[in-house]
Amino acid sequence: MSTLTLAVVGHPNKGKSSIVATLSRHSDIAITARSGTTTHSHYYDVMANDQLLYQLVDTPGFQRPRRALDWLQQHDTNAAQRPTVVRAFVEAFSGQRVFRDEVELLSPIIDGAGIIYVVDGGIPYSPEYEADMEILRWSGQPRMALINPIGANTYTQQWRQALDQYFNLVKVFNPLTASYAQQCDILQAFKRLAPTHHKTIDTAITQLQQQRLHQHQQAAGTITQHLCSMLHHQVTRTSTSEADARTVKVQVREEYEQAITGIEHSCREQLLQIYQHENVAWQEAQLQLQQLALFDQSHWNVWGLDRKRVIGLSISAGALAGAAIDVGLGGSSLMTGALAGGLLSGVSSVWLANHAFKIKAVGRGQLLQKSQQQWQLGPIKDPQFAFVLLGRALFYQQAVAGRTHAQKQPLSVNQHMAFDWLQGLDKQAQVKLTYYLKKAATGSLSEKHQQALADLVARLIEQLQQSSNNAR
């Protein structure tokens, strides 16, 4: 099965490198607004599961297409020989300064690379592009044109009418916003142009889809692991006097908030690695996703669950736990366990809302000196806190997974972009999710239940990803 190679060509500064970065998933490709950044052809392997799927070639832009076409036409004999004439052009000027860029971009094409020609749909069509389009047609290689709407789609129709005369297929593709499905669609479309690579392309698409699924599963596991750590985290410090107690309680709160923020940061760093964005920095707008927004309960409903909704789910989750007791008693309790569990869970949810971050005095009887007192914050058992942590993690995961490798600015997160992520689960699954979250806060989540929680998070990720793809 031969390797599929696609050469991305066009005029300078039309987004060729951005398209290569997005399709190859390489975030280290230089992308600037300065024309002529790419001076040599660079090959990028697209890998999945340690298997080479295909290659992309980032090429310099056409500099002298009109003069190059004149040379080709002077050496033209007939249409059947034109690919040979293009090869002769490359061989004639190889190693020379004149036509250096044309030789660089045509070299992979005469070696068998398919062509992806890139134009800017934000500017009007001009006949000046016809020379390079004609040269590419002379190559005889399968050709696709991508209209990159840099800034706008204003002139897309003009470009379509012209490109249809030179290329086998024309598509609009924005490398900054293209979904993963749209990226795979470029391969699927090229399959129509390259019959000899059908099997290669089918394998590549299958491998990329499997890799994406594996990334989502990894992300779900990472979120679940960090979520359990945050929910069960606690800080305990000892004061030696009443005056010292005030200072110690402040320290306990600060240490707890720093610890939770640190765990959340670790989760985000791992998500960047999972989705191959290791080199991406991320930033948070002031007072949006910093400690204030996390620990100020007035912000909690931003993440998709208001208090009334949480209480309802808590009652159902409590009933689920009570039902487990009933089953253990062989049904002799006449389901009183489920009823009592639901009521107790609902009442405790209301109480916890007002005492979520209360620092408790603990362990006096275990201390050697009566003047000493231990103060503890955490685990936070308010179920809404668990939903806030999960909602934030899912929001960040969606931002990272939806980011293309052509985007170079820091990944900025904004709480006003939050969403009702829980709607991706049916009511029964929502109750189970609540049940597992409550158990995680008590430290009684078994390995089996933690895996069940990770499976629910994976379902949420898949549903959110599908909704995002449909919206594009």
N, C-alpha and C positions, 0 to 999 in steps of 0.2 A: 504494500500500500504506500504510494509515493506521498511525499510531504507536500501539502498545499502551501504555496507562497503567494501572498497578495502584496503588490506594491501600491502604496498610497502616493499619488502624484497630483500635481496641479501647480498653479502660480504660487509665489511666495505669500506667506501670511494669510492663507485662506483656511487655516485650521487643520492642516494635514497632521501635524504632530499631536494635536488634541485628539483626533480620531484614532491615531495609532495608540495613544495612551489608553483611551477608553476600550478599544477592542482587544488590546494585548494585556490590559490590566497591569501595566507598568506605571508606577507613580513617579519614577525617577527620570522620565523623559522631559527634556527642557522645553518649556512652552512660554514664549514671550510675545509681546505685541511688536517687537522689533523684527523687521523683514530680514530674511536670509539667515535666520538662526541655524537652520540645518544646512550644512555645506557638504556633507557626505551621506551616503546611504547607510542606514543602520538597521540591522536585522534584529527582530525581537521574537523570541520563541513564546508561543502560547501553550502553557502546560496545565495539565489537570491530572491528579493522581499519579504524578511522576511520569506522565506520558506526554510526548510532544504531539500536539494536536495540529497546529499549523504555524506558519511564520508570517509576520507583518514586516514590511520594509518602509521605514520613514525616509523619504527621499528629499533632495533639494528641489526648489521650485524652478520651473522653466524661466530662463533668462533671455534667450535669443531664439524663441521658437520659429519666428518668421524666417530668419536666416537659415536655421536648421532645415526647415521645410523646403526652402529654395534648393539647398544642396541635395536633398532627397529627390526632388522633382527633376533636377538635372541628371540624376543617375537612374531615373525610372525607365523601365522597359515595358513592363506590363503589370497588371494587378496581382497576378500570381507570384511575382518576384518581389513584391514590396517588402515583406518581412525580411527577405535577404538583403535588400537595400538598407533597411534600418540597422541590421547587424553590421553591414559594411560601414555605415556612418559611425557607429560606436567604435569599431576597430580602427577607423581612420583617425579619429580624434582622441583616442584613449591616451592619457598621460599628458595631454596638451592643455594649456590654459583656455584656449578658445573652445567654446561648447563644453566646458568642464561640467557644468551642472546638468546639461542635457545628457551627457555620457553617463554621469552618475545615476540619473533616474531611469535611463533606458536600459542599463546593464542588467538589472534583475529581470526586466521584461523580456529581453531577448533570450534570457536563460529559462524562460517558461513561467514567470510570475503572472498571475492575473492582475487586472488593473482596477483600482478604485480611484477615480478622478474626483477631486474635491473642488467645489466652487462656493462662493459666498452669496447666499440668497438675499443678503441685505443690501446688495448693490445692483445696479442695472446690468443686464447682459450687454456685452460689447463684442464686436467682431474680432477684437484682438485675441480672443481665446480660441478662435477657430484654427489657428496654426497648430497649437499643441494638440487640440482634439483630433486634427487630421493626422498628425504624426502617430498618435496612439492608435488610430484606426489602421494605419499602415502596418502596425506591429502584428496584426492578426490575432492578438491574444483576447480572451474573454474580457469584456469591459463593463464596469458598473460606474455610474456617476452618482455622487452624493452631494446634495445641496445642503450646505451647512448654513443655517439661518443665523449668521453672526449679527446679533442685535435685533434682527427682524426677519419676517418672511415676505417682505414687501414685493420682491421681484421673482418669487418662486416660479410663477407661471411662465414668465419670460424665459427663464432658464430651462424649464421643462421642454418648451417648444424647440429650443435650439439643441439641447442635449439629446433629445430623442432621435435626432438625425445622425448622431455619432456613436451612441452607446446602446448596448443591448438592454439595459435596465437603468432606470433613474429613480432615486428615492430621496426623501428629505430625512436628514439625520443630524440631530443636535448632540454632539459628543459631551456636552456639559450636563444634559438632562436625560439622556437615553436610559431607559430602564434595562435591566438585565435581559428581559425578554426581547426588547428591541435590538439589543446587541447581538443576540443569537439569531435574530431575524435577518441580519445582514448576511450571515453565513448561509442561512436557509435560502435566501434569495440568490446568492452566488451559485448555489447548487444548480440552478436552472441554466447557468451559463457555462458550467464546466462539467460535462457528463462524465469525464474520466475520473473526476474526484468525488463522485456521489458517495461512495462508501467512506472516504476520508471525512467528508463533511458530516455525514450521518453520525459517525463515531465521535467527531469533535463536539457536535451539539449534545449528544447523549452524555458524554463525559462532563461537559460544562454544566449541564442540568444536575447531574449527580453531585458535582462539586458544590453547586449552590445549595442543594438540599443538605449536604454534609455541613456546610458553613452555618446554615440556620440551626441545625441540630447542635453544633458546637456552641453557638451563641446562646441557645436555650439552656444548655448545661452550665455555661459560664454565668449567666444571669441567675440561675437557680442557686448555684453554689454561693455566689456573693450575697444574694438575697437572704439566704439562711444565716450567713455570717452576720449580716447587719441586724436581722431580726432578733438573734439570740445574744447580741453583744451587750455587755454590761461593764460598768466602771464602778469600782468601790474604792473609797479613800477613807482614812481615819482622821478625825479631829481630836485635839487634846484638851479643848476647852470650848466654852460657849462662844467666846469671841472668835476662836479659830474656826468654828463650825461654818460661819458665814463665808470665810475665804475658801474653805475646803469644798463647800457646795458649789461655789462658782467654778472652782477648778474641775470638779467632777463633770459639770455641764460642758465646759469647754473641751475637756478631754474626750467626752462622749461624742460631741459633735464633730471634732476633728477625726476621730476614729471612723465614724460612719462616712464622712466625706472622703476619707482615705480609701476605704473599701470600695466606695462607689467609683472613685477615680481609677482604682485598679481594674474594676470591671470594664470601664470604658477603654482603658489601654488594651486589654485583652480582646475586646471587640474590634478595635482597629487592626490588630494582628490577624484575627480570624478572617476579616474581609480584605486582607492584603493592602491595608493603608498604614503600614508601619511608619512611614515618613510624614504622615499628616499630623500637624498640630491642631489642637482644638481649643476653642476659647468660649467663655461664657460671658454674656452681657451682665453688667453690674446689676445686682439685686434680682436677677431672673432665675438662675439655677444655682446660685450660691447657697450658703448655709441658711440665709434668711428665708428663702423660698422653700427650703426643705423643712425647716424646723418651726416655721410660722404656720400654724394650722389654718389661718385664713386663706392660704394658697392651695390647700389640699384639694379642693373641689376642681381645680384646674386639670387634674389628672384623670378626670372621667368619672369619679364617684363622689356624690354628695353623701352627707351623713345618713340621710334617710335610706338611701340605697344600700349603704354598708350595713345598717342595722337589719334590713330585710335579709340580706345574704347571711349575716351572722346568725339570725334566728334559724334559717334553713340549715346552715352548717352545724349549729348546735343540735338540731333535730337529727342530722345525719350521725353525729357522734352518739347521741342517745339511742338511736336505732341500733347501733353496734352493740350497746350494752344489752338491749332487749334480745338481740340475737344470741348473745352470750348466755342469757338466762333462759334460752329456749322458748322465748315468747311468753313466759309466765308473768312478766311484768305488765302484760296487756298494753304495751307501747307507752307506758308512763315514762319510760326513760327518754324516748324521743320527744315527748311533750315537755318534760322538765328541762331537757337539754336545750331545746329551742328557746324556751322562756328565759332560762338562765343566761344563755348566750346573748340574747337581745338586751337584757337588763345590763349585763356587764359591758356591752358595747357602748351603751349610753354613758355609764359611769367612767369608762376608760377615756372617753372623749374629753372629759374634763380633768383627767389626771394622767394624761399620756406621758408628760415629761416631769412628773413630780419626783423629786429626789427623796428617797425613803431612808429613814433611820433603821439600820439593821444590826443584828449581832451583838447587842450590848452585853448579853450574858456571857459571851465567849471572850470578852476582853479582860485583860489582867487588871486594868485600872478603871475605876468607876468614872473618872473624868473623861475617859475616851469614848468616842462614838463613831461608828462606821456609817458612811453615807453611800447610797447606791442609786445609780440611774441605769435603767435597762434591766432586763429586756423590755422593750416597748410592746405591750400586748394589745394595744389599740389596733384592730384590724385595718382601719383606714390608713394607718402609717404603712402597713405592709403593701397596701394597694398603691400608695404614693411612690414607694420605692420601686415597685414593679413597673408602674406606669412610666416613671422616669427612665428606667433601664430600657424598656421597650421603645420609648420615644428616641432614645439615643441610638439603639440598635437600628431602627428604621432610617435614621439620618445617615448612619455609617453605611448600611447596606445599599441605600439608594444613591450614594455618592459615586460618581464616575471617577476614574483615575486621571481624567483631564482637568479636573478642578484642582487648582493650586492654592486658593485662599484657605486660611484656617477654617476648620469646621466649626461654624458658629451655631449654637443652640439657643432657642428662644422659647420660653414657656408659652407664649401666645400661639405657638404652632402645635400645641398639645392636642390630643384627640381622644375620643371615647374608644379606647382600645379594647374594652371588655366586651363590646358587642360582637367580637369575633368568636365568642363561645356561646353555646346555648345555655339555658337556665341551669340545667343539671350540671354541666361542666363548670359553670360559675360557682355553684354551691361547693363542688368538690375543691375548686381552687381556693375558696375561702377557708374551707376545712383544713387544707394542707398548710396554708399561710398561718393560721392560728396555731397549729401544732408546731410549726417551725419556730414561732416566737417563744414557745415553752421548752424548746429543745427536745421535744419528744417525737420528732419526725424520723421515722425509720428510713433505712436505705431504700426500701421498696417504695415508700410514699414519696421520698425525695425524687426518685425516678419518675413517679407518676406526676409530680409537680413539674418536672422538666418537660415531660411529654405535653402537658397543658400549655406551657410557655411556648413550646415548639409549634403547637397548633395556632396560638395567637400570632406568632411571627409569620407563619405561612398565610394566615387570613389577612393580616395587615399588608403583607407583600403583594398578595393578589389584588387587594383593594387599591394599592398604590399603582400597580401596573394598569389596572382598568381606568384609573383617573388620568393617565398620561395619553 
